[in-house]
Amino acid sequence: MPDNGPEMTPRDLTPPQNTPRVFIVCDQDATAPIWGYIIREKGLIAIVETSVKRAMQRSVEEIPDLIVIDVNAPHAQRMELCRTFRSLGASPILLFLPYNNESEILEAYQNGVDECVIKPISPAIFLAKIIAWSRRSWSEPMRPRHAGRLRLDPSHRSIIGSNKKETKLTNLEFRLLHLLMSRPGYVFPSEEIIQTVWGAEGDVIQLKNVIYRLRKKLEEETSEAHLIKTWPGGYSFVDE
């Protein structure tokens, strides 16, 4: 008989303890198994839920590293699902949308979504996005940052101003502000920011959008919007 090597035991088949966990909410019977298969083939843990109601119930129990929402539910239900996941943790959220609707995309970002993906999307692009986010989401914890009256708290992914009010940030907003605060006064070139925060998938338009949202939060919650300064070709954080 040919030697097929040592027999695999259940222990051998158990993923390592630090394997990234991807929670997929997909109510399409033909698509959900494909997303789960693609992710598991890359050695990641896929938690697939096909019911929006069960996903919202299960969201309290699971602590995923990345959340993918791909549902054909009504707009209000999609937004509620995003708000629920964002209220429970800081894990990045990828929201798949069936069409390009600017108002819905803006509302999704306001509800804590980190990236909106317009369908259709090929399995190859889907996997590329999962891998890209994995490089940013499952790295070493970032250190707290202090500058003037502003404090950046990585454990809660939030900013706290002089009024002591805590304001939650999206993953992109947090990473961008953390980078700028790492070297107050230094003008980070746009290309350097994009490469650090987005990787190869980023562009100047995305950077401007996140800067705009970040300034708006700083203005509304801490009256510190002026701390992010625009320069020709880049941005800096002003440490007062």
C-alpha positions as a Markdown table, in Angstrom:
| # | Residue | x | y | z |
|---|---|---|---|---|
| 1 | Met | 0.0 | 0.0 | 0.0 |
| 2 | Pro | 1.3 | 3.5 | -0.7 |
| 3 | Asp | 2.4 | 5.6 | 2.2 |
| 4 | Asn | 0.2 | 8.6 | 2.4 |
| 5 | Gly | 2.0 | 10.1 | 5.3 |
| 6 | Pro | 0.9 | 10.4 | 8.9 |
| 7 | Glu | -2.9 | 10.4 | 9.6 |
| 8 | Met | -4.4 | 13.8 | 10.3 |
| 9 | Thr | -6.0 | 14.0 | 13.7 |
| 10 | Pro | -8.8 | 16.5 | 14.7 |
| 11 | Arg | -6.1 | 18.5 | 16.6 |
| 12 | Asp | -4.1 | 18.8 | 13.4 |
| 13 | Leu | -7.2 | 20.2 | 11.6 |
| 14 | Thr | -7.9 | 22.8 | 14.2 |
| 15 | Pro | -7.0 | 26.3 | 13.0 |
| 16 | Pro | -4.3 | 28.1 | 15.1 |
| 17 | Gln | -5.7 | 30.1 | 18.0 |
| 18 | Asn | -4.8 | 33.5 | 16.4 |
| 19 | Thr | -6.4 | 32.6 | 13.0 |
| 20 | Pro | -8.5 | 35.6 | 11.8 |
| 21 | Arg | -12.3 | 35.2 | 12.1 |
| 22 | Val | -14.4 | 36.5 | 9.3 |
| 23 | Phe | -18.2 | 36.9 | 10.0 |
| 24 | Ile | -20.1 | 36.8 | 6.7 |
| 25 | Val | -23.8 | 37.8 | 6.7 |
| 26 | Cys | -25.2 | 36.7 | 3.3 |
| 27 | Asp | -28.8 | 35.9 | 2.7 |
| 28 | Gln | -28.2 | 34.5 | -0.8 |
| 29 | Asp | -28.2 | 30.7 | -0.7 |
| 30 | Ala | -26.0 | 30.4 | -3.8 |
| 31 | Thr | -23.5 | 33.0 | -2.8 |
| 32 | Ala | -23.0 | 32.4 | 1.0 |
| 33 | Pro | -21.3 | 29.0 | 0.6 |
| 34 | Ile | -18.9 | 30.4 | -2.0 |
| 35 | Trp | -17.8 | 33.2 | 0.2 |
| 36 | Gly | -17.3 | 30.8 | 3.1 |
| 37 | Tyr | -15.3 | 28.3 | 0.9 |
| 38 | Ile | -13.0 | 31.0 | -0.5 |
| 39 | Ile | -12.1 | 32.3 | 2.9 |
| 40 | Arg | -11.6 | 28.9 | 4.4 |
| 41 | Glu | -9.3 | 28.0 | 1.5 |
| 42 | Lys | -7.0 | 30.8 | 2.6 |
| 43 | Gly | -6.8 | 29.3 | 6.0 |
| 44 | Leu | -9.1 | 31.8 | 7.7 |
| 45 | Ile | -12.1 | 31.0 | 9.9 |
| 46 | Ala | -15.4 | 31.8 | 8.1 |
| 47 | Ile | -18.5 | 32.2 | 10.2 |
| 48 | Val | -21.4 | 32.3 | 7.7 |
| 49 | Glu | -24.9 | 33.3 | 8.6 |
| 50 | Thr | -27.7 | 33.4 | 6.0 |
| 51 | Ser | -30.4 | 35.0 | 8.2 |
| 52 | Val | -30.3 | 38.7 | 9.0 |
| 53 | Lys | -32.3 | 38.1 | 12.2 |
| 54 | Arg | -30.1 | 35.3 | 13.4 |
| 55 | Ala | -27.0 | 37.3 | 12.4 |
| 56 | Met | -28.1 | 40.2 | 14.6 |
| 57 | Gln | -28.7 | 37.7 | 17.5 |
| 58 | Arg | -25.4 | 36.0 | 16.9 |
| 59 | Ser | -23.4 | 39.2 | 16.7 |
| 60 | Val | -23.5 | 39.5 | 20.5 |
| 61 | Glu | -21.8 | 36.1 | 20.8 |
| 62 | Glu | -19.2 | 36.3 | 18.1 |
| 63 | Ile | -16.0 | 38.4 | 18.2 |
| 64 | Pro | -14.9 | 38.5 | 14.6 |
| 65 | Asp | -11.8 | 40.2 | 13.2 |
| 66 | Leu | -13.7 | 41.2 | 10.0 |
| 67 | Ile | -17.3 | 41.5 | 9.1 |
| 68 | Val | -18.8 | 41.1 | 5.6 |
| 69 | Ile | -22.4 | 42.1 | 5.0 |
| 70 | Asp | -23.9 | 41.0 | 1.7 |
| 71 | Val | -27.7 | 41.0 | 2.0 |
| 72 | Asn | -30.6 | 41.7 | -0.2 |
| 73 | Ala | -32.6 | 43.1 | 2.7 |
| 74 | Pro | -34.2 | 46.5 | 2.6 |
| 75 | His | -32.0 | 49.6 | 3.0 |
| 76 | Ala | -33.1 | 50.3 | 6.6 |
| 77 | Gln | -32.4 | 46.7 | 7.6 |
| 78 | Arg | -28.9 | 46.9 | 6.1 |
| 79 | Met | -28.2 | 50.1 | 8.0 |
| 80 | Glu | -29.5 | 48.6 | 11.3 |
| 81 | Leu | -27.2 | 45.6 | 10.8 |
| 82 | Cys | -24.2 | 47.9 | 10.3 |
| 83 | Arg | -25.1 | 49.9 | 13.4 |
| 84 | Thr | -25.5 | 46.8 | 15.5 |
| 85 | Phe | -22.1 | 45.4 | 14.5 |
| 86 | Arg | -20.4 | 48.8 | 15.0 |
| 87 | Ser | -21.9 | 49.3 | 18.4 |
| 88 | Leu | -20.5 | 45.9 | 19.6 |
| 89 | Gly | -16.9 | 46.4 | 18.5 |
| 90 | Ala | -14.2 | 47.9 | 16.4 |
| 91 | Ser | -13.8 | 45.2 | 13.8 |
| 92 | Pro | -13.8 | 46.5 | 10.2 |
| 93 | Ile | -17.0 | 46.2 | 8.3 |
| 94 | Leu | -17.3 | 45.6 | 4.5 |
| 95 | Leu | -20.8 | 46.3 | 3.1 |
| 96 | Phe | -21.8 | 45.0 | -0.3 |
| 97 | Leu | -24.4 | 47.0 | -2.1 |
| 98 | Pro | -26.5 | 46.0 | -5.1 |
| 99 | Tyr | -26.2 | 49.4 | -6.8 |
| 100 | Asn | -24.2 | 52.6 | -6.7 |
| 101 | Asn | -26.4 | 55.0 | -4.6 |
| 102 | Glu | -24.4 | 57.9 | -3.1 |
| 103 | Ser | -26.8 | 58.7 | -0.3 |
| 104 | Glu | -26.9 | 55.1 | 0.9 |
| 105 | Ile | -23.1 | 54.9 | 0.7 |
| 106 | Leu | -22.7 | 58.1 | 2.7 |
| 107 | Glu | -25.2 | 56.8 | 5.3 |
| 108 | Ala | -23.3 | 53.5 | 5.5 |
| 109 | Tyr | -20.1 | 55.3 | 6.3 |
| 110 | Gln | -21.9 | 57.4 | 8.9 |
| 111 | Asn | -23.0 | 54.1 | 10.5 |
| 112 | Gly | -19.5 | 52.8 | 10.9 |
| 113 | Val | -18.9 | 50.9 | 7.7 |
| 114 | Asp | -15.2 | 50.9 | 6.6 |
| 115 | Glu | -15.7 | 50.1 | 2.9 |
| 116 | Cys | -18.7 | 49.9 | 0.6 |
| 117 | Val | -18.3 | 47.4 | -2.3 |
| 118 | Ile | -20.7 | 47.7 | -5.3 |
| 119 | Lys | -21.7 | 44.4 | -6.8 |
| 120 | Pro | -21.2 | 42.4 | -8.9 |
| 121 | Ile | -17.8 | 41.4 | -7.5 |
| 122 | Ser | -15.8 | 38.4 | -8.7 |
| 123 | Pro | -14.5 | 35.8 | -6.3 |
| 124 | Ala | -10.9 | 37.0 | -7.0 |
| 125 | Ile | -11.7 | 40.6 | -6.1 |
| 126 | Phe | -13.6 | 39.5 | -3.1 |
| 127 | Leu | -10.6 | 37.5 | -1.8 |
| 128 | Ala | -8.2 | 40.3 | -2.6 |
| 129 | Lys | -10.3 | 42.7 | -0.4 |
| 130 | Ile | -10.4 | 40.1 | 2.4 |
| 131 | Ile | -6.6 | 39.7 | 2.3 |
| 132 | Ala | -6.0 | 43.5 | 2.0 |
| 133 | Trp | -8.1 | 44.2 | 5.1 |
| 134 | Ser | -6.4 | 41.3 | 6.9 |
| 135 | Arg | -3.1 | 43.0 | 6.5 |
| 136 | Arg | -4.5 | 46.1 | 8.3 |
| 137 | Ser | -6.8 | 44.6 | 10.8 |
| 138 | Trp | -4.8 | 41.8 | 12.4 |
| 139 | Ser | -1.6 | 43.6 | 13.2 |
| 140 | Glu | 0.0 | 44.5 | 16.5 |
| 141 | Pro | -2.1 | 46.8 | 18.7 |
| 142 | Met | -1.5 | 50.5 | 18.2 |
| 143 | Arg | -0.4 | 52.6 | 21.1 |
| 144 | Pro | -2.5 | 55.5 | 22.5 |
| 145 | Arg | -1.7 | 58.9 | 21.2 |
| 146 | His | -1.9 | 62.2 | 23.1 |
| 147 | Ala | -1.7 | 65.7 | 21.5 |
| 148 | Gly | -2.8 | 68.8 | 23.3 |
| 149 | Arg | -6.3 | 68.3 | 24.5 |
| 150 | Leu | -6.9 | 65.3 | 22.3 |
| 151 | Arg | -6.4 | 61.7 | 23.2 |
| 152 | Leu | -6.7 | 58.8 | 20.7 |
| 153 | Asp | -7.7 | 55.5 | 22.4 |
| 154 | Pro | -6.9 | 52.3 | 20.4 |
| 155 | Ser | -8.7 | 50.0 | 22.8 |
| 156 | His | -12.0 | 51.7 | 22.0 |
| 157 | Arg | -11.0 | 53.1 | 18.6 |
| 158 | Ser | -12.2 | 56.5 | 19.7 |
| 159 | Ile | -11.1 | 60.1 | 20.3 |
| 160 | Ile | -11.6 | 62.0 | 23.5 |
| 161 | Gly | -11.4 | 65.8 | 23.6 |
| 162 | Ser | -11.2 | 68.4 | 26.3 |
| 163 | Asn | -15.0 | 67.9 | 27.0 |
| 164 | Lys | -14.2 | 64.2 | 28.0 |
| 165 | Lys | -16.7 | 63.0 | 25.4 |
| 166 | Glu | -15.7 | 59.8 | 23.6 |
| 167 | Thr | -16.3 | 59.7 | 19.8 |
| 168 | Lys | -16.1 | 56.4 | 17.9 |
| 169 | Leu | -14.1 | 56.3 | 14.7 |
| 170 | Thr | -14.2 | 53.9 | 11.7 |
| 171 | Asn | -11.2 | 51.8 | 11.2 |
| 172 | Leu | -9.9 | 54.0 | 8.3 |
| 173 | Glu | -10.5 | 57.2 | 10.3 |
| 174 | Phe | -8.6 | 55.7 | 13.3 |
| 175 | Arg | -5.7 | 54.5 | 11.2 |
| 176 | Leu | -5.4 | 57.9 | 9.5 |
| 177 | Leu | -5.5 | 59.9 | 12.7 |
| 178 | His | -3.1 | 57.6 | 14.4 |
| 179 | Leu | -0.6 | 58.0 | 11.6 |
| 180 | Leu | -0.9 | 61.8 | 11.6 |
| 181 | Met | -0.6 | 62.0 | 15.4 |
| 182 | Ser | 2.5 | 59.8 | 15.4 |
| 183 | Arg | 4.6 | 62.8 | 14.1 |
| 184 | Pro | 2.9 | 66.1 | 15.0 |
| 185 | Gly | 3.9 | 68.9 | 12.7 |
| 186 | Tyr | 5.3 | 66.6 | 10.0 |
| 187 | Val | 3.6 | 66.9 | 6.6 |
| 188 | Phe | 2.8 | 63.3 | 5.5 |
| 189 | Pro | 2.7 | 63.1 | 1.6 |
| 190 | Ser | -0.6 | 61.9 | 0.4 |
| 191 | Glu | 1.1 | 58.9 | -1.3 |
| 192 | Glu | 2.6 | 57.8 | 2.0 |
| 193 | Ile | -0.7 | 58.1 | 3.8 |
| 194 | Ile | -2.5 | 56.1 | 1.2 |
| 195 | Gln | 0.1 | 53.3 | 1.2 |
| 196 | Thr | 0.1 | 53.1 | 5.0 |
| 197 | Val | -3.7 | 53.3 | 5.5 |
| 198 | Trp | -5.1 | 51.6 | 2.4 |
| 199 | Gly | -2.3 | 49.8 | 0.7 |
| 200 | Ala | -2.5 | 49.4 | -3.1 |
| 201 | Glu | -6.3 | 49.8 | -3.1 |
| 202 | Gly | -6.3 | 53.4 | -2.0 |
| 203 | Asp | -6.4 | 56.7 | -4.0 |
| 204 | Val | -6.5 | 60.4 | -3.4 |
| 205 | Ile | -10.3 | 60.6 | -3.6 |
| 206 | Gln | -10.7 | 58.1 | -0.8 |
| 207 | Leu | -8.1 | 60.0 | 1.3 |
| 208 | Lys | -10.0 | 63.3 | 0.9 |
| 209 | Asn | -13.3 | 61.6 | 1.9 |
| 210 | Val | -11.8 | 60.2 | 5.1 |
| 211 | Ile | -10.1 | 63.5 | 5.9 |
| 212 | Tyr | -13.5 | 65.3 | 5.5 |
| 213 | Arg | -15.3 | 62.8 | 7.7 |
| 214 | Leu | -12.6 | 63.0 | 10.3 |
| 215 | Arg | -12.6 | 66.7 | 10.4 |
| 216 | Lys | -16.3 | 66.8 | 10.7 |
| 217 | Lys | -16.2 | 64.5 | 13.7 |
| 218 | Leu | -13.5 | 66.5 | 15.3 |
| 219 | Glu | -15.5 | 69.7 | 14.7 |
| 220 | Glu | -18.8 | 68.3 | 16.0 |
| 221 | Glu | -17.5 | 66.4 | 19.0 |
| 222 | Thr | -14.3 | 68.2 | 20.1 |
| 223 | Ser | -14.3 | 71.5 | 18.3 |
| 224 | Glu | -10.7 | 70.5 | 17.1 |
| 225 | Ala | -11.2 | 70.2 | 13.3 |
| 226 | His | -8.3 | 72.7 | 12.8 |
| 227 | Leu | -5.9 | 70.1 | 14.2 |
| 228 | Ile | -5.7 | 68.4 | 10.7 |
| 229 | Lys | -4.0 | 70.8 | 8.3 |
| 230 | Thr | -3.9 | 70.6 | 4.5 |
| 231 | Trp | -0.7 | 71.2 | 2.7 |
| 232 | Pro | 0.2 | 71.0 | -1.0 |
| 233 | Gly | 0.4 | 67.3 | -1.6 |
| 234 | Gly | -0.1 | 66.2 | 2.0 |
| 235 | Tyr | -1.5 | 66.6 | 5.5 |
| 236 | Ser | -0.2 | 67.2 | 9.0 |
| 237 | Phe | -1.5 | 67.1 | 12.6 |
| 238 | Val | -1.1 | 70.3 | 14.6 |
| 239 | Asp | 0.0 | 69.7 | 18.2 |
| 240 | Glu | -1.2 | 72.7 | 20.2 |
